[in-house]
């Protein structure tokens, strides 16, 4: 993998997409790459779909998933026939789509139960699958944020995943820096340099032509604009690409073909908010603690956007930007008064 500690010590690796539902595409690509190197590998993911796929706010709850096998109190095994039923709609979520692409089960972690839920899920899967190392996958690199960056849109799932990964002693994989249209590529690289300065750099790996081929096949089933930047870069794209209804842009470069492996503990040390959400038992509790520090989360955004949907207004990229701007101002005004 280009990461000596994994090669030397591990025979079985779990690649867990912790930042969002679409990150499972890149996690699956990495799992297939590990197998070509002789390692056994599995794929896991949280289930949180983007607004065009699921307009209801928040992650998919385990109680909303059908045609899945309960592994324990904190994990499910899903297949291509698994679905989420939310608000009367049947949703083919990305972990199930990845299962279809791979032709094998994918495991789901309970991000709705906060840091405790994800950590206990990793523990359950360790007992169930017998993996030696868990690699938490974040596409784009928002997991490296402090939480206070103006361009940040989705800190909640990333920070919950990082906190759980750090507690479990896992490795963090930041794939395709800047590809989700939030933190700019240069800023992500600067944050990685701070991690390296503290001894947290473990290695890096560029995608091969076989990886790109596999990722393209996976993306025929899995919806992920962030993971698609890798394919675009491999085909020579360079420059700005609009994503997320035009609310964000990605500057595609050859760096979108690289995965950086980092110490989750060092990354967590550089984030002032990880200690704030440690021990949270629900995503609402984690969101509240971030709000109290002045951080606007993707759960807040989805709740605000859903109000637009219910009123019959179109949820455009411009509308999302304005929602975010006003709500951040509201949160910080309440903080200043308190």
N, C-alpha and C positions, 0 to 999 in steps of 0.2 A: 504493500500500500504506500510505500514511501515513508512509513512511520515505523521505525525499528522496534519500539516497545510492543507494538501490536504483533509484529511478525515473530518476535522472540518469545513472547509470553502467552500468546493466545492461539487457540485452535478453533474457537467459535466466537463470533462477534455479532452483537445485536446492533443494527443501524436504526436508530429511533428518530423520526422526524418530529422535533419538539416545538418548532416555531409556528407551524400552521399546517393545515391539511394538504396543501399542494407540495410542501417540502418532501412528501413521501416519494415523489418522482425521483429526486436526486438521491434519496436514501436507498431506493431500490437499485439505482445505477451503481452505487457504491457496493451494495451487497453482492451484486453480480460480479463486480471487479474483484472482490475479495475471494470469491469462489475460484476464479481463474488462477489465483495465487495459492490455492490449496486450502484455504480456510473455509470452515462451515459458517454460514451466515443466515440471519433472519432479519425481517423488516417489521418495524413497529411505527406507530404514528398517533398523534392526537387527532381528534376529529373536530375541526372548526372550519366551516366553509365560507367562502367569500359571498358578499351580498348578492351578486347576480344569480348564484346557485341556491342560496338559502337566505331569504330576507329576514328571518327571525333572528333576533339578537342572541349572541352567545354561542358557545360550543354545543355540539350535539351531545345530549345526555345518553348514558347507557340505556336508560329506560325507553329511549326513542329508537333504538336500533333493533331491527328484527332480522331473523335468519343468521344469528351469530351465536357462538358458543361461549358461555361464561367460563373463563379460566379460573378466576377467583373473585375476590371482592372488588378488584381494581383493574382487571384486564378482561378483554374480550378477544376471541379469535374470529376474524371476519373473512368471508370469501367473496367472490364476485357476485353472489346472489344476495349479499347483505344490503340492507337499505335503512335509511333513517326516515321516520314518519314524524313530521313537524308541521303543526298548523294545518293539518289536512293534506299536506303535500308529501309525496314520496320522493326522496332524494338519494341519488346514487353518489355517495360521498367518496372522497378521493382514495381513502384506504381500501375501500372495496374495489374501486377502479384499478388500483395498483395490483390487487390480488388477481384481477382478470388479466392484466398485462403480464404478470409473472407466472400465472398458472399455479399459484400456491397460496396458502393462507397468509394474512397479514395480521399482526396483533395491534390492538387499540388500547391506548392509555387514557386514564380518566382525568383529563385536565380540568373538568368541571369541579373536581374535588381538590383543587389547589395543589400546592407543593406536596402535601401529604399524599394525595391521590396518585400523582405521577411517580413519586419515590416508591410508594408501596407497590405500584404496578411494575416498576423495574425489578423490585425484589421478587415479586411473584413470577415474572418471566425468567428470572435467573434460576429459580427452582424448577420451573417447567421446562425450559429449553437448555439449561446448562451452559449458558454462554460465559466466556471468560472476561470479556470487555464489552461495555456499552459505549457506542459512539453516538452522541447526540448531534443531529444534523440540523443546521440552520442555513437556509439559502438566502444570501444577501448580506448577512452580517449584522442585523439589527440587535442580535444578542450581545454585541459588544458595546451597545449604547450605555449612556449613564441614565437615560430616562428623561432628560431635560432638553434634548435637542429639538429645535423647532420643527425640523423636517421629519421627525419620528411619528409614525402612525400606529404601530402595533407592538408596544412594549410588553403587554400583559402575558401573553402565551410564552414569549421568548424568555421573560424573566422567571416565570414559574418553572419552565423547563430547565433553565440554567441552575436555579436553586436546587431542584431535585437531582440534577446530574451531579452537581458539586457534592451534595450529601451522599450520593451513591458512589462517588469516586470515578465517574466516567470521563471520557475524552470528548471534547467539543470539536466538531468539524464545521468550519465556516466555508461554505462552498459558494463560488461565484460572487465575489464582493460587489456590493452595490446593485445587485440585479433585481431587487424588489421595489426599486424606485423610492426608497426612503432615505437612509443615510447614503451620502455620496461615496463613491469608490475611494477617493482620496482620504476621506475621514475614516472609513473602515480600516484602511491600511495603517493610518496613524494610530488607531486604537490597537491594532495588532502589534505594532511596533512597541507600544507600552507593555503589552503582554510579554513579548519577547525580552524586553529589558529586564523583566522580573523573572525570567527563566521559564516562562510558560509556553514557549514555542516547541512543538514536538515534531514537526515535519510538514511537508507539503507534497501534493501530487497533482500532476496535470492529467486531464482526461486523455484517453487514447481514442483512436478511431473506432475501436470496438465499443468503448463507453458511449461515444456519441451515437453510434448505431443503436445501442440498447436504449439510450435515453429517448431518441426519436420514437422508437417503438412504444415505450412506456407512455410518452406524451400523446400517443394516439388514443389513449384511454384516460389519462390523468390530466386534469386542467391545472396548469401552473405556468403563469407568465414568467415568474422568476426563474424557474428551472429552464425555460425555453431560451433564455439568454445564452446559456452554454452552447446550445445547438447553433444559434445565430453567430456566436463568436467563432465557432469551429468552421463555419462556412464563409468567414471573412467579413462579417458585419463589423462596422466601426462607426459609432456615432449614436445620436439620441434616438430612442424608441419610446413611444407613448404606451403606457399601460394603465390599467384600472380606470377605465372610462375617461382617460385623459387627465385624471387627477394627479398622475405622477409620470415621471420620465426616467428612463434608464439609459446611461451612457455605456453602450456595449463596447468592450475592448477584449483583447486576448486574455486579460486577467480573469474574465468570466469562465475560463476553462480550468481554473485552479481551485483545489480544496486545501485549506490550511487547517492543520490539526493542532489544537491548543489545550492547555490544562484548564479544565473547568474551574478548578479551585482558584487559579490566578485570575481568570476572567471575572469570577465572582468577587474577588478582593477589590477589583477596580470599579465595581458597580456599587454605589452607595445605597442602592435600594434592595439588594438581595437580602440583606439582614432584616429589612422591614417586612418582607413577605414570607420569610422562613417560618415553617410551622402552620401556614394557613391551610384550612381544611375545605375551603371552597373558593371558587374563582371570584365570587362576590366579595369575600373577605380580602382577597389579594387586591382586587380592584379598589376597594375602599382605602386600603393602606397606601396605595399609590396616589389616589386622589388627594389624600391628606397631605401628601408631599408636593402637590401641585402638578401631578402627571395625568394627562388625558390618555385614556386607553382605547383600544379597538372595541371593547365592550361598550364604553360610553358612546363611541361613534356609531356603532350599530343600533343602539337604542335610539339615538337621535335620528338616524336615517330612517328607522322604522316608523317614526312619527310622520316623516314625510310621505312614506309609502301609504300609511293609513289615511292621510289627508288627500291622497290622489296626486301628489306632486311628483315630478320626475326626479329621480336621484342621479343627477349629473355629476361629473367631476368637479365642476364649479361649485355646485351646491355642497358637496362633501368638504371642499376646502373652506367654504364659508362657515359651515357647521363647526368644523374643527377650530377655526380661528376664534369664533365667538365663545365656544365652550371652554377653551383654554383660558380666555380672558375671565370668564365667570369663575372658574375654579381658583384662579390666582387672586381674584378680587375677594372671594370668600376667605382665602388663606390670610390675606392682608388684614381683613377685619377681625379675624379670630386671633 
